[in-house]
Amino acid sequence: MTTPIQTIRDDFSLLDEWEDRYRYVIELGEDLPPFPEEDRTAANKVPGCVSQVWLTTEQGAGADPVISFQGDSDAHIVRGLVAIMLALFSGRRASEIQRTDAEATLKELGLDEHLSPQRANGVRSMVKRIKRDAEAALKQTA
């Protein structure tokens, strides 16, 4: 079970030092459920990430399906960023995913100014993939 995004926001507001936030992001990654070895495929790999990142998508039924994501990375801090993106997007309706502003959340958490350009690009690639999957889900049912 991933940590809810509101819990992450609340916890971040209590952490003043960047080092504490950095450790917390790593802890979030450690709490991700195990990612199945058979899902570590080229099809599930997110392009544009320096570290390896895998995402799987599970889509519910209906015109605006609930979409769940599972993810993993081979880098500790990136795994934590995956956990934050899953908290933000997973288990939500496709239309809600489309409206969610991940950049604003990263800014709110203060992560935007502490991520290297490569990591920031990787997060954008993850968000792009998640939103593309949500868009595809909406088109399938249209």
N, C-alpha and C positions, 0 to 999 in steps of 0.2 A: 504494500500500500504506500503510495507516494504521499509526502507531506502536503497538506492543502496550501494553496498559494497564500491565503490570508495568514496562516501560521508563519510562513516564511517571511511575509511582510512584517508581521509583529516582531518576530525574532530579530530581523535585521534592524528594526528601529531601536532595539535594546543594545546593539553592538556598535560601539563608537569607533573602534580601531579597525582599519582595513585588514590587519592580520587576523583578527577574530572573525571577521566576515569571510575571509578566505578559508579559514579552517571550517567554518560552518558550511560553506558551499561544498567542501570536500566531504564533510559528514553527510550532507544530503545525498551525495553520490553513493556513499557507502550503504545508505538505506534503500537504494533501488532494489527491486526484486531481481533475482538472478535472471540473466538474459540467456535464452536457450541457444546452445552452440549451433544448432541447425539453422538459426535465423541470422547468423553472421555471414550473410551472403552479399555478393556484389549488388544484387537488386535492393537490399535493405540498407546498403551503405549510403551515407549522405555525402554527396560530392561537395567540395569547397571547404572541407574541414581539414586542418593540418593533422590533427589526431584522427584516429579512426572513430567514426560514429555510426551506429546502426540504429534504425528506427523501424518498428513494425506498426501497422495500422489495422485496427479491427473496427469494422463499421456495423452499426446496428441497422434496424429496418426503419422504413418510413421516409416521408418526404424531406424531413430535416433530421437525419439520423444522428444518434449519439456516436461519437467516434472516440475510441480509446487507443492510446499509443503506449508502446513499450520501447525503451531505448537503453543504450549502453555506449561506453567509450573505453578506449584503452588508456586514457589519461585521467588521473584523479580529479583535477579541477574541471575538466570538460565533462566528466561523468556527473559532477555536481550541477553544471549548467544544463545538462540533459534533464536532470531531476527537476530543476526550476521550470524548464519548458514543459515538461510533462505535467507538473502541478498547475501550470497556467492553461494548458490546452486539453489534456486528456479527460475523457468523461463528459465532454461538453457537446452540445449540438453543433452541427456543421456551420450553421449560420452564425452562431456565437463565436466559433473559432475564427471565422472570416472577419468579424468585427473587433477581435481582441488585438490590442496594440502591444506587442511584445517589447518594442523599443521603449515605450513609456514605462513599462514595468521595470526594465533593466535600469532606466534612468532613476526611477523612484527608489530602487534598491541601492543605487550608487555604483552599480556594476559597470555602467557604460564608460565611466572614466578610469576604471581599473583593469579593463580587458585589453590585451594586446590587440593590434589591428587584425592579426590572424585569427585570434579567438573570437573577436567581434564578427568577423566574416563567417566563421564557422557557425555561430549562433544564428546569424541571418540566413545561412543556408538551411539550418534546421527548421527555422520558422517558415521559410519559403516552401519546404517540403511538406510541412504540416498543413499549411494553408492550401497548397495544391491538392493534397489528399481530401481536404474538406470541400474544396470547389468541385472536385471530381465526384464526390458523394452526392452533392446537391444536383449536379447535372444528370447523374444516373437516374434519379428519381423524378426529374422534370418531364 
